[in-house]
Amino acid sequence: MKIQPAERTKGVQEYYFSRKQKDLDAVSAERAAKGLGQLINLGIGAPDGMPPQAAIDALSRTAALPDSHKYQNYKGLPVLRKAFADWYKRYYGVTLNPDGAIQPLVGSKEGILLISLAFVNPGDKVLVPDPGYPTYSSSAQLAGAEVVRYNLKAENGWFPDFDELEGMDLEGVKLMWVNYPNMPTGASATPELYQRLVDFALKHGILLVNDNPYSFILTERPISMLAAEGAWDCCLELNSLSKAHNMSGWRVGMVAGDPVMVNEILKVKSQMDSGMFKAMQIAAVEALAQGPEWFEALNAEYRRRRVAAGRIFDALGVSYNPDSTGLFLWGKVSGGGSVPATDLATPAMTKGERLSEKILHGTGVFITPGFVFGKNGEDYVRISLCAPVPTLEEGLARIKEFLSAC
């Protein structure tokens, strides 16, 4: 290429699932040519259920109105901000001022980069969890920051080790990312954990950002970091309708926090888009109004899927927590799992990747290798619960047949 890309992109790769799709497409085509069953993708967490019918109806109804197709307010419709505030009060017990403490987003993923651009200077340090969502690191790199990884380990319940954190060189750390229910590990936060994190951030002058889109999935009660004492002085929280309302493709999210900080995010966001489609905003209002019965039905289905996913791990000899929360099941590979060591992929791969590749090419079932999420995930694999029970059972049957032939 004659024109060189910006320096800020050199440390950033194409998102793993985007890169991997080429391999999955090749496996899918090969299976089709051989007359085998289609690829079963248990990788990415894209909910397959339908959104609330009231949201779909509102989208259709509002899209038919003449005034719905013009540019919208950068801050989002007042009725949407109020709906987010009511949602937080009803389910999290947190009071948000809809006139300043809430900024609607085109999905919470957008907010990760917006926050990085709004608050991080080149040369600043950003604390990201290992294992954790790769976008935390890439957004920091795009902002010119130095990524500093902090450990999440099974022996500590996938919580930060605060003694280890205090022993790190925190000079220049500007921002810290937190995510519970944790992706990929499925660990749940507690109010006590959130309070310790807020106290840590206040002590060291760090902006603490809680990425909270899984808080309704397989949890007894959703919690918000903004409920912790002192959180309003150092915290922002991202949330989304993607997981809790089966609306990942709609791209409706939010960031909440102190109005001064939220306004800094708006400065950046207003340079990047011209507001969310009005019909989408009205539909989101209807989704946010759903009662507890919506989440009860949602989680009843995910509990069935979690059991079915566990049976796959059982067949593979992978250990896991059957009570994990969030949208995934996370399991540790011992040796090569149940796949004979002499029949694994290249030795340069991690344990999780070797198992993932062997199962993919041997059965047409894709499970995510844990190295994608950091060094502490190298011995792990992850199954998405975004597939119905019959699909998970079909994957299990293929894997058992494959293992019996090994």
Helices and strands as residue ranges (DSSP letters): G 7-9, H 16-34, E 40-42, H 53-63, G 66-68, H 78-87, I 88-92, E 102-105, H 108-119, E 125-130, H 134-142, E 146-151, G 154-156, H 162-167, E 173-178, H 191-204, E 207-211, G 225-227, G 231-233, E 235-240, G 248-250, E 253-257, H 259-269, H 278-288, H 292-316, E 318-320, E 328-333, G 341-343, H 351-363, E 365-369, G 370-373, G 375-377, E 380-384, H 389-405
